[in-house]
Amino acid sequence: MKTKTHPTYHQITVSCACGSTFQTGSTKEGDLRVEICAQCHPLYTGKSKLVDTAGRVDKFQARQKLAETRQAELLVRQAAKAETSAKDESNA
């Protein structure tokens, strides 16, 4: 069997938003944080939980705004580059 082909296996602590923690093994170093676990998941507890989706909408809108800003910056750079190349051609 070849050596150094498998990743290193670490013991990590998984922390849930409900406050529950447990130990597990992972190839990822450092602790892991999750939003939901078996202690608070509605399937296991039988209780329904209201999930706040407003944060998701806000994140999406922020990404859209950032994409529009980057697109505008790209157009400005392309126009400046075209202007520079036009000046270079006229000087030659």
C-alpha positions as protocol buffer text, in pm:
chain_id: "A"
residue {
  index: 1
  type: MET
  ca { x: 0 y: 0 z: 0 }
}
residue {
  index: 2
  type: LYS
  ca { x: 127 y: 349 z: -85 }
}
residue {
  index: 3
  type: THR
  ca { x: 217 y: 584 z: 197 }
}
residue {
  index: 4
  type: LYS
  ca { x: 96 y: 945 z: 223 }
}
residue {
  index: 5
  type: THR
  ca { x: -208 y: 887 z: -1 }
}
residue {
  index: 6
  type: HIS
  ca { x: -471 y: 929 z: 267 }
}
residue {
  index: 7
  type: PRO
  ca { x: -545 y: 1258 z: 447 }
}
residue {
  index: 8
  type: THR
  ca { x: -471 y: 1295 z: 816 }
}
residue {
  index: 9
  type: TYR
  ca { x: -765 y: 1210 z: 1041 }
}
residue {
  index: 10
  type: HIS
  ca { x: -831 y: 1448 z: 1334 }
}
residue {
  index: 11
  type: GLN
  ca { x: -1062 y: 1449 z: 1637 }
}
residue {
  index: 12
  type: ILE
  ca { x: -1279 y: 1763 z: 1622 }
}
residue {
  index: 13
  type: THR
  ca { x: -1561 y: 1916 z: 1824 }
}
residue {
  index: 14
  type: VAL
  ca { x: -1889 y: 1990 z: 1647 }
}
residue {
  index: 15
  type: SER
  ca { x: -2092 y: 2274 z: 1803 }
}
residue {
  index: 16
  type: CYS
  ca { x: -2456 y: 2333 z: 1716 }
}
residue {
  index: 17
  type: ALA
  ca { x: -2648 y: 2661 z: 1735 }
}
residue {
  index: 18
  type: CYS
  ca { x: -2868 y: 2502 z: 2003 }
}
residue {
  index: 19
  type: GLY
  ca { x: -2564 y: 2461 z: 2231 }
}
residue {
  index: 20
  type: SER
  ca { x: -2513 y: 2089 z: 2184 }
}
residue {
  index: 21
  type: THR
  ca { x: -2157 y: 1967 z: 2122 }
}
residue {
  index: 22
  type: PHE
  ca { x: -2007 y: 1632 z: 2035 }
}
residue {
  index: 23
  type: GLN
  ca { x: -1675 y: 1482 z: 1931 }
}
residue {
  index: 24
  type: THR
  ca { x: -1619 y: 1320 z: 1593 }
}
residue {
  index: 25
  type: GLY
  ca { x: -1344 y: 1243 z: 1348 }
}
residue {
  index: 26
  type: SER
  ca { x: -1272 y: 1447 z: 1037 }
}
residue {
  index: 27
  type: THR
  ca { x: -1004 y: 1520 z: 782 }
}
residue {
  index: 28
  type: LYS
  ca { x: -1070 y: 1892 z: 839 }
}
residue {
  index: 29
  type: GLU
  ca { x: -866 y: 2050 z: 1116 }
}
residue {
  index: 30
  type: GLY
  ca { x: -1032 y: 2276 z: 1371 }
}
residue {
  index: 31
  type: ASP
  ca { x: -1375 y: 2283 z: 1524 }
}
residue {
  index: 32
  type: LEU
  ca { x: -1693 y: 2277 z: 1319 }
}
residue {
  index: 33
  type: ARG
  ca { x: -2008 y: 2484 z: 1378 }
}
residue {
  index: 34
  type: VAL
  ca { x: -2347 y: 2371 z: 1246 }
}
residue {
  index: 35
  type: GLU
  ca { x: -2690 y: 2533 z: 1250 }
}
residue {
  index: 36
  type: ILE
  ca { x: -2889 y: 2219 z: 1327 }
}
residue {
  index: 37
  type: CYS
  ca { x: -2813 y: 1878 z: 1477 }
}
residue {
  index: 38
  type: ALA
  ca { x: -2995 y: 1564 z: 1591 }
}
residue {
  index: 39
  type: GLN
  ca { x: -3070 y: 1732 z: 1927 }
}
residue {
  index: 40
  type: CYS
  ca { x: -3269 y: 2017 z: 1771 }
}
residue {
  index: 41
  type: HIS
  ca { x: -3376 y: 1889 z: 1426 }
}
residue {
  index: 42
  type: PRO
  ca { x: -3758 y: 1873 z: 1393 }
}
residue {
  index: 43
  type: LEU
  ca { x: -3744 y: 1523 z: 1244 }
}
residue {
  index: 44
  type: TYR
  ca { x: -3586 y: 1385 z: 1562 }
}
residue {
  index: 45
  type: THR
  ca { x: -3755 y: 1610 z: 1820 }
}
residue {
  index: 46
  type: GLY
  ca { x: -4107 y: 1615 z: 1674 }
}
residue {
  index: 47
  type: LYS
  ca { x: -4126 y: 1992 z: 1722 }
}
residue {
  index: 48
  type: SER
  ca { x: -4152 y: 2233 z: 1431 }
}
residue {
  index: 49
  type: LYS
  ca { x: -3908 y: 2520 z: 1423 }
}
residue {
  index: 50
  type: LEU
  ca { x: -3946 y: 2852 z: 1243 }
}
residue {
  index: 51
  type: VAL
  ca { x: -3644 y: 2911 z: 1020 }
}
residue {
  index: 52
  type: ASP
  ca { x: -3554 y: 3272 z: 951 }
}
residue {
  index: 53
  type: THR
  ca { x: -3513 y: 3306 z: 574 }
}
residue {
  index: 54
  type: ALA
  ca { x: -3486 y: 3685 z: 578 }
}
residue {
  index: 55
  type: GLY
  ca { x: -3113 y: 3653 z: 632 }
}
residue {
  index: 56
  type: ARG
  ca { x: -3086 y: 3445 z: 317 }
}
residue {
  index: 57
  type: VAL
  ca { x: -3269 y: 3708 z: 114 }
}
residue {
  index: 58
  type: ASP
  ca { x: -3042 y: 3981 z: 249 }
}
residue {
  index: 59
  type: LYS
  ca { x: -2733 y: 3779 z: 159 }
}
residue {
  index: 60
  type: PHE
  ca { x: -2866 y: 3720 z: -192 }
}
residue {
  index: 61
  type: GLN
  ca { x: -2940 y: 4090 z: -243 }
}
residue {
  index: 62
  type: ALA
  ca { x: -2592 y: 4182 z: -120 }
}
residue {
  index: 63
  type: ARG
  ca { x: -2436 y: 3937 z: -367 }
}
residue {
  index: 64
  type: GLN
  ca { x: -2649 y: 4079 z: -650 }
}
residue {
  index: 65
  type: LYS
  ca { x: -2543 y: 4435 z: -565 }
}
residue {
  index: 66
  type: LEU
  ca { x: -2178 y: 4332 z: -552 }
}
residue {
  index: 67
  type: ALA
  ca { x: -2206 y: 4159 z: -890 }
}
residue {
  index: 68
  type: GLU
  ca { x: -2362 y: 4470 z: -1046 }
}
residue {
  index: 69
  type: THR
  ca { x: -2085 y: 4688 z: -900 }
}
residue {
  index: 70
  type: ARG
  ca { x: -1814 y: 4458 z: -1034 }
}
residue {
  index: 71
  type: GLN
  ca { x: -1981 y: 4449 z: -1377 }
}
residue {
  index: 72
  type: ALA
  ca { x: -1985 y: 4830 z: -1388 }
}
residue {
  index: 73
  type: GLU
  ca { x: -1618 y: 4844 z: -1287 }
}
residue {
  index: 74
  type: LEU
  ca { x: -1532 y: 4593 z: -1558 }
}
residue {
  index: 75
  type: LEU
  ca { x: -1706 y: 4805 z: -1823 }
}
residue {
  index: 76
  type: VAL
  ca { x: -1516 y: 5116 z: -1708 }
}
residue {
  index: 77
  type: ARG
  ca { x: -1183 y: 4930 z: -1725 }
}
residue {
  index: 78
  type: GLN
  ca { x: -1262 y: 4795 z: -2072 }
}
residue {
  index: 79
  type: ALA
  ca { x: -1351 y: 5143 z: -2196 }
}
residue {
  index: 80
  type: ALA
  ca { x: -1027 y: 5286 z: -2053 }
}
residue {
  index: 81
  type: LYS
  ca { x: -827 y: 5006 z: -2210 }
}
residue {
  index: 82
  type: ALA
  ca { x: -991 y: 5065 z: -2549 }
}
residue {
  index: 83
  type: GLU
  ca { x: -922 y: 5438 z: -2520 }
}
residue {
  index: 84
  type: THR
  ca { x: -556 y: 5373 z: -2435 }
}
residue {
  index: 85
  type: SER
  ca { x: -510 y: 5134 z: -2727 }
}
residue {
  index: 86
  type: ALA
  ca { x: -676 y: 5388 z: -2962 }
}
residue {
  index: 87
  type: LYS
  ca { x: -428 y: 5657 z: -2845 }
}
residue {
  index: 88
  type: ASP
  ca { x: -135 y: 5418 z: -2897 }
}
residue {
  index: 89
  type: GLU
  ca { x: -249 y: 5340 z: -3252 }
}
residue {
  index: 90
  type: SER
  ca { x: -289 y: 5708 z: -3339 }
}
residue {
  index: 91
  type: ASN
  ca { x: 62 y: 5786 z: -3204 }
}
residue {
  index: 92
  type: ALA
  ca { x: 222 y: 5508 z: -3408 }
}
